[in-house]
Amino acid sequence: MRKATGIKTLDRMWKWAIGYFLPVGLLLLPAIALGAEDAAPTVASNNVAIKAVQTNLDYVWTLVAAALVFFMQAGFACVECGFTRSKNAINIIMKNLMDFSIGSIVFWAIGFGLMFGVSKSGWIGTSCFFLSDFKPGGDPWVLAFWMFQCVFAATSATIVSGGMAERTQFKSYFFYSMVICAFIYPVFGSWAWGGLYKGHGWLEQLGFIDFAGSTVVHSIGGWATLAGAIVLGPRIGKYGKDGKPKAIPGHNIPLAALGVFILWLGWFGFNPGSTTTGNTDIAMIFVNTNLAAAAGAVFAMIVSWIKFGKPEVGMTLNGALAGLVAITAGCANVTPGSSIIIGSIAGILVVLSVLFFDRIHVDDPVGAVSVHGVCGAWGTLAAGLFNIGGFTGHIVGVQLLGIGAAFVWSFSTSFILFKVLSATVGLRVPAEEEIEGLDIVEHGGHAYYDFQTGKQA
């Protein structure tokens, strides 16, 4: 009896379900179908939105990094000013201001095209002059990319200022800064980095590793400095009658130290910013950059302590910069442990290199040749030696080729440039003006009016 009753109840529920849910389902079917049709466009729209966010992030990160690299101009100015005498402080500031100012204009007009324009030969770009690739309403990425590359060009030019400080005519500096930013730096840059935009450099085609410019930026500037220092000759009083070098102390070591800290900060834009992409890759580059700088400072201090009996501040500060320069090539393709080794060796090298150039009568007031030229070459070689992807003879051979090509190109062209300037507009100031100081002679003023205690030798 209970079984029959249960069957009847189940039969009524089934009929009720069919009579109610089936019509409702039929009514809802068009809406369900419409939702299914909209699902695919929604996924596509989400993908477009995500891509737009990533694109905007790339722009923001690249331009923030460019701002950090621009701030390095202040760092270079402080370092150069602090390591030289007070009678030349205005001259140093003016040079660092003008190499960026005139450098920006000539890089816009000529340099960017030579470096990143279409290059059929792999040797030099032939388009993109005057930022002609930018069209209103078109893709503005060329503007962000140009800005980032512009501050790099200015960095290469400003390296030369320190090594030729205290005896160079201002008008000559104006001319050679133009040539470096418009021609010397961009041509080598096209060999190594042309493929970042529209070119294809012969060095990068071989597999040359220089992620952020140990050679492209720093060694090019360093070897140009070496040529300039040789053509200029040493400062008055730098060498005694016996030929031994004499120390010419800088007037403001705290200012120089501030400059080093500013440069250290700026390097967090210089190296990680070279991704031109806001992604997770920048984390390791940040770490590698910091560790190499720290190791460079520590080991330069140790070597100077052993050599001079005291932990010498100038060498230690340059050790930090040496580590930063050295890691710039391999910051994206070496491990944090390797970055410490690279920075440590750079810290040792910079002390020995400064002493070497002093002994052969190359007067470099701030150690620019050693920091940027020598340690830039070491860092470029180290990028191949410590490559995460593996060490091969081919990689090291290409790295050595790039180092050699940079030296030959930058030193030879710069040497010719400085010789021409010396024979025409003049390169070195007269002896009496050097003794008086470039601030009053070249710029008609003193940097520290309230602290004038007499003429400096």
Stockholm file with secondary structure:
# STOCKHOLM 1.0

chainA/1-457         MRKATGIKTLDRMWKWAIGYFLPVGLLLLPAIALGAEDAAPTVASNNVAIKAVQTNLDYVWTLVAAALVFFMQAGFACVECGFTRSKNAINIIMKNLMDFSIGSIVFWAIGFGLMFGVSKSGWIGTSCFFLSDFKPGGDPWVLAFWMFQCVFAATSATIVSGGMAERTQFKSYFFYSMVICAFIYPVFGSWAWGGLYKGHGWLEQLGFIDFAGSTVVHSIGGWATLAGAIVLGPRIGKYGKDGKPKAIPGHNIPLAALGVFILWLGWFGFNPGSTTTGNTDIAMIFVNTNLAAAAGAVFAMIVSWIKFGKPEVGMTLNGALAGLVAITAGCANVTPGSSIIIGSIAGILVVLSVLFFDRIHVDDPVGAVSVHGVCGAWGTLAAGLFNIGGFTGHIVGVQLLGIGAAFVWSFSTSFILFKVLSATVGLRVPAEEEIEGLDIVEHGGHAYYDFQTGKQA
#=GR chainA/1-457 SS CHHHHHHHHHHHHHHHHHHHHHHHHHHHHHHHHHHHHHHHHHHHHHHHHHHHHHHHHHHHHHHHHHHHHHHHHHHHHHHHHHTSCGGGHHHHHHHHHHHHHHHHHHIIIIIHHHHHSCCSSSSCCCSCGGGTTCCTTSCTHHHHHHHHHHHHHHHHHHHHHHHTTTSBCHHHHHHHHHHIIIIIHHHHHHHHHGGGTTCCCHHHHHTCCCSSCIIIIIIHHHHHHHHHHHHHCCCTTSBCTTSCBCCCCCSCHHHHHHHHHHHHHHHHHHTGGGGCSCSTTHHHHHHHHHHHHHHHHHHHHHHHHHHHSSCCHHHHHHHHHHHHHHHHHHTTTSCHHHHHHHHHHHHHHHHHHHHHHHHTTCCCTTCHIIIIIIHHHHHHHHHHHTCTTCCCHHHHHHHHHHHHHHHHHHHHHHHHHHHHHHHTTCSBCCHHHHHHCHHHHHHSCCSCGGGCCSCCC
#=GC SS_cons         CHHHHHHHHHHHHHHHHHHHHHHHHHHHHHHHHHHHHHHHHHHHHHHHHHHHHHHHHHHHHHHHHHHHHHHHHHHHHHHHHHTSCGGGHHHHHHHHHHHHHHHHHHIIIIIHHHHHSCCSSSSCCCSCGGGTTCCTTSCTHHHHHHHHHHHHHHHHHHHHHHHTTTSBCHHHHHHHHHHIIIIIHHHHHHHHHGGGTTCCCHHHHHTCCCSSCIIIIIIHHHHHHHHHHHHHCCCTTSBCTTSCBCCCCCSCHHHHHHHHHHHHHHHHHHTGGGGCSCSTTHHHHHHHHHHHHHHHHHHHHHHHHHHHSSCCHHHHHHHHHHHHHHHHHHTTTSCHHHHHHHHHHHHHHHHHHHHHHHHTTCCCTTCHIIIIIIHHHHHHHHHHHTCTTCCCHHHHHHHHHHHHHHHHHHHHHHHHHHHHHHHTTCSBCCHHHHHHCHHHHHHSCCSCGGGCCSCCC
//
